[in-house]
Amino acid sequence: MRRAASCSCGQLSIIADGEPVKISVCHCRACQRRTGSAFGVAVFFQADQMETSGASNSHVRSGDSGRSIDFRFCPVCGSTVFWMPEFRKGLVAVALGCFAYPSSLEPTQSVYGESRLGWVSLDFG
């Protein structure tokens, strides 16, 4: 299955070919700040399943592990579309909300529950 994801303006896009390795909801404060929301959702694919097009800017930060995470975002609209965490070698995470059909992708795990906002409730069914 091929899945398309893009930024808000459509300039930066990524195609994922195949099924995701995992889909993770992250409640950490860094993801809350990055998304401007209560959590972030990463859809992880093998790097060789991905094809990107368009220009991207990069923001690299250290994660709690001390290893880097390279976030790629559109230089036009600012949307973070994908990122490469050093601690997950060979994987690329794509922001769930950037997919054309995000409802077809359901989280398989939730991390950093200690930072979860009290009103957030998730059902992994």
N, C-alpha and C positions, 0 to 999 in steps of 0.2 A: 504494500500500500504506500502511495506517495502522499505526503501531507505538506501543504504550503503554509508558510508563516511569513508575516511582514510587519514592518513598522507602521505607524499611523499614517504616514504620507505615501507609503508603498515604495520608497526609494531603496530600502534595504530589505532583502528577502532571503529566505532559506527554504530549501526543499529537503524534507526527510524521507528517505526511501526505506521502508520496512517498519517494523514495530519498535516502540520505545523499550529501552532496557528497564526503566522505572520512571515513575512520576511522583515527585516529592513536593509536599507542602512544607514550606519553611517559615517558621514563626520568629526567626531571629530578628533582632533590632536592625541589623544591616539590611535585611530584605524588606523590612517594614519601611525603612527610609528610602531604599532604592525604588520601591514600587509606589510609595505614598499611600499604602494601604495596610491592612492588618497582617498580610503575609504575602509571600511570593510562591509561585508554583513553577517548578522546573520539570520539563519533559526531557529526559536523558536519552540520547541516541549515541550509537557508536560514531566516531568522527568520520569513518569511511562511508557512512550512510548519508552524509550531509553535502549539500551543494549550495553555496551562497552566491548572491549577486548584489551589486550596489556597493557604495562606499560605506565604511563604518569607522567610527572613532573608538578608541579603547580607553577603558579605565581599569587599572589593575589595583587591587587591594589585597591585603592579607586576610585570610580567614582565621578562625579560632585555632586551627591546626598549625598556623604559622606559615602555611603554604599559600601561594598566590591564586587569585581568581581573576581572569581576564574577561571583563564585560565588554561586549561590543554593542554600540548603540548608533543610531542614525544621526549623522551630523546636521541633518535638516530639521527633523522633528523632535529628536532627543529620545525616542523610544528605545529601551533596551530590548534587543531581539534575542540574543544568545550570549552564552558565556562558556568559558573553558576553565573548570576548576583543576588546579594542579594535582589535588589529592584524588581526583578521579581520572587518571591517565587514560587517554583514548576516548573519552566521552565529551560530548557537547550537550549543554543544557539549552533548551529553547523555552522562552517564556510562554506559558500556556495561552495567555490572552492574545498572543500574536498569531495563533493558528486561525485559518479560515473557518474551521469547524471545531472549536474547542470542546464542544459538548460530547464529542466522540472520545475524549481522553479523560480518564478518571484517575485521581491520585491513588497510589498504592502504599504510601507511607506519609507520616507527619513527623517533622523533626523540630527541635528546639521548643518543645511544649512548655518549658518553664517561662518562655517569653510570650506565649499565646495570650492574646487579649481575652479577658474573662467572658465576653459576649460571643466569641467565636466557637461554633459547634460544628464539627465535621462528622459525617456518617460515611464510613467506607463500606457500607452495605453488605 
